[in-house]
Amino acid sequence: MAKKKGKSVSFDAMVKFFMQYYNIPTRKDIDKLMVKMDHLEMLIKSSAMTGKSSSISSVKGSKSKAYSDRTAMTSTDRALEVIKRFRKGVEFADIQERTGFEDKKLRNIIYRLHKMDKIVRKSRGLYIAA
């Protein structure tokens, strides 16, 4: 007597089975992770700007207008703001004191600002905003 054949399994069903069995993430899973990462990044940026740590529950939910309006000030922006305050120029030591940056980091920032033509070197160690 011939064996009875069972139902044929679709290709999609086999793929779904293997993805579940081997814990392979789906596109939906990855999208959920991306949303969570975006929320964490916003939390980090907001705590860096305010200098305070806030709870994750404050970020949970929809994005507030306050987060979209704020932008984090970069190290380069901070150094440029210090230089802009002095019309006659500011020395390296004064910039370092006001920003709190280490020697190497500040030298790289000044080099970058000079290359972007945002500052002018009046003399050695004396910088003016362009």
C-alpha positions in Angstrom: 0.0 0.0 0.0 1.3 3.5 -0.9 2.2 6.0 1.9 -0.1 8.9 2.2 1.7 12.2 1.4 1.2 15.0 3.9 0.6 18.7 3.2 3.4 20.4 1.4 5.0 23.2 3.4 5.3 26.6 1.8 8.7 28.2 1.4 7.6 31.2 3.5 6.6 28.9 6.4 9.9 27.2 6.3 11.8 30.5 6.4 9.7 31.7 9.3 10.3 28.5 11.2 14.1 28.7 10.8 14.2 32.4 11.7 12.2 31.6 14.9 14.2 28.4 15.7 17.6 30.1 15.3 16.5 33.5 16.8 17.3 35.5 13.7 15.9 39.0 14.1 13.3 40.2 11.6 13.1 43.7 10.1 10.4 44.5 12.6 12.7 43.6 15.5 15.5 45.7 14.1 13.1 48.7 13.6 12.1 48.4 17.3 15.7 48.4 18.3 16.4 51.5 16.2 13.6 53.4 17.9 15.0 52.5 21.3 18.5 53.6 20.3 17.1 56.9 19.0 15.5 57.5 22.4 18.7 56.6 24.2 20.7 59.0 22.0 18.3 61.8 22.7 18.6 61.1 26.4 22.4 61.2 26.3 22.4 64.5 24.3 19.9 66.1 26.7 21.9 65.0 29.7 25.1 66.3 28.2 23.6 69.6 27.4 22.0 70.2 30.8 24.8 68.5 32.8 22.2 66.5 34.7 21.1 62.9 34.3 17.5 62.2 33.7 15.4 59.1 33.8 14.8 57.0 30.7 11.0 57.2 31.4 11.1 60.9 30.5 12.2 60.1 27.0 9.8 57.2 26.5 6.9 57.9 24.2 6.7 60.4 21.5 9.5 62.9 20.7 8.9 66.2 22.4 9.5 69.6 20.7 12.1 70.4 23.2 14.4 67.6 22.0 14.1 68.6 18.3 14.8 72.3 19.0 18.0 71.7 21.0 21.3 70.8 19.3 24.4 69.8 21.1 27.3 72.3 21.0 30.4 70.7 19.7 33.9 71.2 21.1 34.8 73.2 18.0 31.8 75.5 18.6 32.7 76.0 22.2 36.3 77.0 21.3 35.1 79.3 18.5 32.6 81.0 21.0 35.5 81.7 23.4 37.6 83.2 20.6 34.7 85.3 19.3 34.4 87.0 22.7 37.8 88.7 22.4 37.9 91.3 19.6 41.6 91.9 20.0 42.5 88.3 20.1 42.9 85.6 22.7 45.9 83.5 23.7 46.0 79.7 23.7 46.2 79.5 27.5 43.1 81.6 27.9 41.1 79.4 25.5 42.3 76.3 27.3 41.3 77.8 30.7 37.9 78.8 29.6 37.0 75.6 27.7 38.8 73.1 30.0 40.1 71.1 27.0 43.4 69.2 27.1 46.4 70.6 25.2 46.2 68.2 22.2 42.5 68.5 21.7 42.5 72.2 21.7 45.4 72.4 19.3 43.5 70.1 16.9 40.4 72.3 17.2 42.4 75.5 16.5 44.1 73.9 13.5 40.7 72.8 12.2 39.1 76.3 12.7 42.1 77.9 11.0 41.7 75.6 8.0 38.0 76.4 7.8 38.9 80.1 7.8 36.9 80.7 10.9 39.8 82.1 12.9 43.0 84.0 12.0 46.4 83.6 13.7 47.4 87.2 14.5 50.7 86.0 16.0 52.0 82.8 17.6 49.5 81.7 20.2 47.1 84.6 19.5 43.9 84.0 17.7 41.0 86.2 16.4 37.7 85.2 14.9 37.5 85.8 11.2 
